[in-house]
């Protein structure tokens, strides 16, 4: 259980295990002086100088039980105690990794003003040892400088794994000495990746590479068609491709052995991710030679063939002193020991655990779905399967996702092989090691990543660090709002600069903050491909976006969740009237072509609300009008509508 002395919690993310307010405060007038009580650690000193050096904190003492290793590892001790008293601040930790977290907590306390209120005693440790973020650099290349800024933000949220998705159908982003022709035009050199690994380690973050095999290899086969079964052309489209490796060909394993030799030289972490997701079976099914191989090796079918490949990969990487992570498509009765990353709904978690495979949870943490933060916050890695299925079912009933409820229902097919973990013998169960938020980059580039990432990542970070009973959504949103205003993130400045670049005035920017992108995969798929997916025959339907698409419209820059619109539920009538007036006035301004219709609808909503406030429109009719207004207009949704309905419901309850 989390421990707090009263209801006045520190306004930090994620919440610590226990926080007690002290009567003595911290004098924020003295120059910060850093020292070590026992063992000195250069990494801790450097990070403390970076975050705390310019702050007026007085004496800050680090008391470390042991010096830090070169690289962080899974299951290292990340606990720390923070004592803030009038004359000294003391951070006590068993390792440098815990001390780094103590530094970020102290920094947040100062940034949020909590140090001005009182002193603190904080005892803290993570709930899960694996708290990650997947960044997809294959679909759209992201600069090393941007990745460094991502690492900086991860450290503030006490995340400790950066999962780099380095290869996919559209690109291969790592230079390889053995096969230099594999690398896309935009790629990272080995030196750049090694420097990134060191930069992350200095902040307590492991970097886990993903080289996706045996599917998602269209980019590979344009350079090495002999590794596949059929010719391919380079692709700019998204979605599943038929291209896959010929896993019956021994020369493919020789090539992979050379490739992964270089991967493990660059990335020292004990884990390597081999993907394994969305392998289209057509090439294997249509090849007479592959089918003979399946029969000769008694593999039964194409899934058995992939399990054979996975066993070869596990053995290959074990010889390099590495363990394998794979997406949950690797699940198979004859699968080797793999750390399974769950993404296809709740049931694949329990299938992995029942098979004795440790697991990472990502099913509830896909940031590219444009979901509001509370939907990620409510998905607990250790909830029962029944609770998680209930949560998934409730998504389709959530008003904010009603426009994509049919698509969400399509994902329920992943429950076909459901296993009730509660009925499995206790001794064969494995463990949930933690989870990862995933930001796939089909609709993300260098300029749009910050707003997409930081608006929801804190919800996942708290779910993976804090105790399970830390689940007060309103308190979380209060702290999230403060976190997003931190100048180190620069989100407000970035948003205004980007929206100004598309021709919006300051007044218009305030109004478009009331808009959100459509949810789930509605943007990525488009209407045609979405309908084809629901009918089970998506390929090769055209999608509206590809690798050459530009992301320079209002819909690309706005936040996936409008916190300004969410706050409307708490407005008084005068505050609400002021918003309504600005929405009506906005309809008279000049807007980009794709934005104008949704602004007109926003003005219509304002008119309806104003009539209700004036007593000329009934509550019942207003509710119907609002529900009618909450439909996609192009790629936009009117974010105020759900909050206005909450506002109306609260008014009704006050009257009763």
NORKA-V51071 format. One record per residue. N is the residue number from 1. RES is the residue in one letter. SS is DSSP state (A for helix, B for strand, O for the rest). PSI is psi as a letter, one per 30 degrees, with the letter a starting at -180 (none if undefined). Layout:
n = <N/N>
res = <RES/RES>
ss = <SS/SS>
psi = <PSI/PSI>
This chain:
n = <1/2/3/4/5/6/7/8/9/10/11/12/13/14/15/16/17/18/19/20/21/22/23/24/25/26/27/28/29/30/31/32/33/34/35/36/37/38/39/40/41/42/43/44/45/46/47/48/49/50/51/52/53/54/55/56/57/58/59/60/61/62/63/64/65/66/67/68/69/70/71/72/73/74/75/76/77/78/79/80/81/82/83/84/85/86/87/88/89/90/91/92/93/94/95/96/97/98/99/100/101/102/103/104/105/106/107/108/109/110/111/112/113/114/115/116/117/118/119/120/121/122/123/124/125/126/127/128/129/130/131/132/133/134/135/136/137/138/139/140/141/142/143/144/145/146/147/148/149/150/151/152/153/154/155/156/157/158/159/160/161/162/163/164/165/166/167/168/169/170/171/172/173/174/175/176/177/178/179/180/181/182/183/184/185/186/187/188/189/190/191/192/193/194/195/196/197/198/199/200/201/202/203/204/205/206/207/208/209/210/211/212/213/214/215/216/217/218/219/220/221/222/223/224/225/226/227/228/229/230/231/232/233/234/235/236/237/238/239/240/241/242/243/244/245/246/247/248/249/250/251/252/253/254/255/256/257/258/259/260/261/262/263/264/265/266/267/268/269/270/271/272/273/274/275/276/277/278/279/280/281/282/283/284/285/286/287/288/289/290/291/292/293/294/295/296/297/298/299/300/301/302/303/304/305/306/307/308/309/310/311/312/313/314/315/316/317/318/319/320/321/322/323/324/325/326/327/328/329/330/331/332/333/334/335/336/337/338/339/340/341/342/343/344/345/346/347/348/349/350/351/352/353/354/355/356/357/358/359/360/361/362/363/364/365/366/367/368/369/370/371/372/373/374/375/376/377/378/379/380/381/382/383/384/385/386/387/388/389/390/391/392/393/394/395/396/397/398/399/400/401/402/403/404/405/406/407/408/409/410/411/412/413/414/415/416/417/418/419/420/421/422/423/424/425/426/427/428/429/430/431/432/433/434/435/436/437/438/439/440/441/442/443/444/445/446/447/448/449/450/451/452/453/454/455/456/457/458/459/460/461/462/463/464/465/466/467/468/469/470/471/472/473/474/475/476/477/478/479/480/481/482/483/484/485/486/487/488/489/490/491/492/493/494/495/496/497/498/499/500/501/502/503/504/505/506/507/508/509/510/511/512/513/514/515/516/517/518/519/520/521/522/523/524/525/526/527/528/529/530/531/532/533/534/535/536/537/538/539/540/541/542/543/544/545/546/547/548/549/550/551/552/553/554/555/556/557/558/559/560/561/562/563/564/565/566/567/568/569/570/571/572/573/574/575/576/577/578/579/580/581/582/583/584/585/586/587/588/589/590/591/592/593/594/595/596/597/598/599/600/601/602/603/604/605/606/607/608/609/610/611/612/613/614/615/616/617/618/619/620/621/622/623/624/625/626/627/628/629/630/631/632/633/634/635/636/637/638/639/640/641/642/643/644/645/646/647/648/649/650/651/652/653/654/655/656>
res = <X/X/X/X/X/X/X/X/X/X/X/X/X/X/X/X/X/X/X/X/X/X/X/X/X/X/X/X/X/X/X/X/X/X/X/X/X/X/X/X/X/X/X/X/X/X/X/X/X/X/X/X/X/X/X/X/X/X/X/X/X/X/X/X/X/X/X/X/X/X/X/X/X/X/X/X/X/X/X/X/X/X/X/X/X/X/X/X/X/X/X/X/X/X/X/X/X/X/X/X/X/X/X/X/X/X/X/X/X/X/X/X/X/X/X/X/X/X/X/X/X/X/X/X/X/X/X/X/X/X/X/X/X/X/X/X/X/X/X/X/X/X/X/X/X/X/X/X/X/X/X/X/X/X/X/X/X/X/X/X/X/X/X/X/X/X/X/X/X/X/X/X/X/X/X/X/X/X/X/X/X/X/X/X/X/X/X/X/X/X/X/X/X/X/X/X/X/X/X/X/X/X/X/X/X/X/X/X/X/X/X/X/X/X/X/X/X/X/X/X/X/X/X/X/X/X/X/X/X/X/X/X/X/X/X/X/X/X/X/X/X/X/X/X/X/X/X/X/X/X/X/X/X/X/X/X/X/X/X/X/X/X/X/X/X/X/X/X/X/X/X/X/X/X/X/X/X/X/X/X/X/X/X/X/X/X/X/X/X/X/X/X/X/X/X/X/X/X/X/X/X/X/X/X/X/X/X/X/X/X/X/X/X/X/X/X/X/X/X/X/X/X/X/X/X/X/X/X/X/X/X/X/X/X/X/X/X/X/X/X/X/X/X/X/X/X/X/X/X/X/X/X/X/X/X/X/X/X/X/X/X/X/X/X/X/X/X/X/X/X/X/X/X/X/X/X/X/X/X/X/X/X/X/X/X/X/X/X/X/X/X/X/X/X/X/X/X/X/X/X/X/X/X/X/X/X/X/X/X/X/X/X/X/X/X/X/X/X/X/X/X/X/X/X/X/X/X/X/X/X/X/X/X/X/X/X/X/X/X/X/X/X/X/X/X/X/X/X/X/X/X/X/X/X/X/X/X/X/X/X/X/X/X/X/X/X/X/X/X/X/X/X/X/X/X/X/X/X/X/X/X/X/X/X/X/X/X/X/X/X/X/X/X/X/X/X/X/X/X/X/X/X/X/X/X/X/X/X/X/X/X/X/X/X/X/X/X/X/X/X/X/X/X/X/X/X/X/X/X/X/X/X/X/X/X/X/X/X/X/X/X/X/X/X/X/X/X/X/X/X/X/X/X/X/X/X/X/X/X/X/X/X/X/X/X/X/X/X/X/X/X/X/X/X/X/X/X/X/X/X/X/X/X/X/X/X/X/X/X/X/X/X/X/X/X/X/X/X/X/X/X/X/X/X/X/X/X/X/X/X/X/X/X/X/X/X/X/X/X/X/X/X/X/X/X/X/X/X/X/X/X/X/X/X/X/X/X/X/X/X/X/X/X/X/X/X/X/X/X/X/X/X/X/X/X/X>
ss = <O/O/B/B/O/O/O/O/O/O/O/O/O/O/O/O/O/B/B/B/B/B/O/O/O/O/O/O/O/O/O/O/B/B/B/B/O/O/O/O/O/A/A/A/A/A/A/A/A/A/A/A/O/O/O/O/O/O/B/B/B/B/B/B/O/O/O/O/O/O/O/O/O/O/O/O/O/O/O/B/B/B/B/B/O/O/O/O/B/B/B/B/B/O/O/A/A/A/A/A/A/A/A/A/A/A/A/A/A/A/A/A/O/A/A/A/A/O/B/B/B/B/B/B/O/O/O/O/O/B/B/B/B/B/B/B/O/O/O/O/O/O/O/A/A/A/A/A/A/A/A/A/A/A/A/A/O/O/O/O/B/B/B/B/B/O/B/B/O/O/B/B/O/B/O/O/O/O/O/A/A/A/O/O/O/O/O/B/O/A/A/A/A/A/A/A/A/A/A/A/A/O/O/O/O/B/B/B/B/B/B/B/B/O/B/O/O/A/A/A/A/A/A/O/A/A/A/O/O/O/O/O/O/O/O/O/B/O/O/O/O/O/O/B/O/O/O/O/O/A/A/A/A/A/A/A/A/A/A/A/A/A/A/A/A/A/O/O/O/O/B/B/B/B/B/O/O/O/O/O/O/A/A/A/A/A/O/A/A/A/A/A/A/A/A/A/O/O/O/O/O/A/A/A/A/A/A/A/A/A/A/A/A/A/A/A/A/A/O/O/O/O/B/B/B/B/B/A/A/A/O/O/O/O/O/O/O/O/B/B/B/B/O/O/O/O/A/A/A/A/A/A/A/A/O/O/O/O/B/B/B/O/O/O/O/B/A/A/A/O/O/O/A/A/A/A/A/O/O/O/O/O/O/O/A/A/A/A/A/A/A/A/A/A/A/O/O/O/A/A/A/A/A/A/A/A/A/A/A/A/A/A/A/A/A/O/O/O/O/O/A/A/A/O/O/A/A/A/O/O/O/B/B/B/B/B/B/B/B/O/O/O/O/O/O/O/O/O/A/A/A/A/A/A/A/A/A/A/A/A/A/A/A/A/A/O/O/O/O/O/O/O/A/A/A/A/A/A/A/A/A/A/A/A/O/O/O/O/O/O/A/A/A/A/A/A/A/A/A/A/A/O/O/O/O/A/A/A/A/A/A/A/O/O/B/B/B/O/O/O/O/A/A/A/A/A/A/A/A/A/A/A/A/A/O/O/O/O/O/O/O/O/O/O/O/B/O/O/O/O/O/O/O/A/A/A/A/O/O/O/O/O/A/A/A/A/A/A/A/A/O/O/A/A/A/A/A/A/A/A/A/A/A/A/A/A/O/O/O/O/O/O/A/A/A/A/A/A/A/A/A/A/A/A/A/A/A/A/A/A/A/A/A/O/O/O/O/O/A/A/A/A/A/A/A/A/A/A/A/O/O/O/B/O/O/B/B/B/O/A/A/A/A/A/A/A/A/A/A/A/A/A/A/A/A/O>
psi = <k/k/k/k/f/a/f/j/l/k/h/l/k/l/k/l/e/k/k/k/k/l/e/k/l/j/j/h/f/k/k/k/k/k/l/k/e/c/k/k/j/e/e/e/e/e/e/e/e/e/e/f/e/g/l/i/f/b/k/j/k/k/j/k/f/l/l/l/l/e/k/l/l/k/g/l/j/g/l/l/k/k/j/j/l/e/f/k/k/k/j/k/l/f/l/f/e/e/e/e/e/e/e/e/e/e/e/e/e/e/e/f/g/f/f/f/e/l/l/k/j/k/k/k/l/k/e/k/f/j/j/l/k/k/k/j/g/e/e/k/k/k/l/e/e/e/e/e/e/e/e/e/e/e/e/f/g/g/l/g/k/j/j/j/j/f/k/a/e/f/l/j/g/k/k/k/e/e/i/f/f/e/k/l/e/j/l/k/l/e/e/e/e/e/e/e/e/e/e/e/e/f/g/g/k/k/j/j/k/k/j/j/l/f/a/h/g/e/e/e/f/e/e/i/f/f/f/a/f/l/k/l/l/k/k/f/l/l/l/k/l/f/k/l/l/j/g/f/j/f/f/e/e/e/e/e/e/e/e/f/e/e/e/f/e/e/j/f/l/f/k/k/k/g/c/g/l/h/j/k/f/e/e/e/e/f/j/e/e/e/e/e/e/e/e/e/g/h/f/e/a/e/e/e/e/e/e/e/e/e/e/e/e/e/e/e/f/e/f/g/h/k/l/k/k/l/l/f/f/f/k/k/e/g/l/l/j/k/j/k/j/k/f/i/l/e/f/f/e/f/e/e/e/f/g/g/k/l/k/k/k/f/e/g/h/j/f/f/f/g/l/l/e/f/e/e/e/f/j/k/f/g/l/l/e/e/e/e/e/e/e/e/e/f/e/f/f/k/e/f/g/e/f/g/e/e/e/e/f/e/f/f/f/f/g/e/h/k/k/j/f/f/f/k/k/e/f/f/k/a/k/j/f/b/l/k/k/k/i/k/g/e/g/k/a/e/f/f/e/e/e/e/e/f/f/f/e/e/e/e/e/e/e/f/e/l/l/f/g/j/g/j/e/e/e/e/e/e/e/e/e/e/e/f/f/k/f/f/e/g/e/e/e/e/e/e/e/e/f/e/f/g/g/k/l/e/e/e/e/e/e/f/f/g/l/l/l/l/l/b/g/e/e/e/e/l/e/e/e/e/e/e/e/f/g/g/h/e/k/h/k/k/l/f/l/a/f/f/k/k/i/g/l/e/f/f/f/l/k/f/k/j/f/e/e/e/f/f/f/g/l/l/e/e/e/e/e/e/e/e/e/e/e/e/e/f/f/f/l/k/l/l/e/f/e/e/e/f/e/e/e/e/e/e/e/e/e/e/e/e/e/e/e/f/g/g/k/l/e/e/e/e/e/e/e/e/e/e/f/i/l/k/j/b/g/l/k/j/f/f/e/e/e/e/e/e/e/e/e/e/e/e/e/e/e/none>
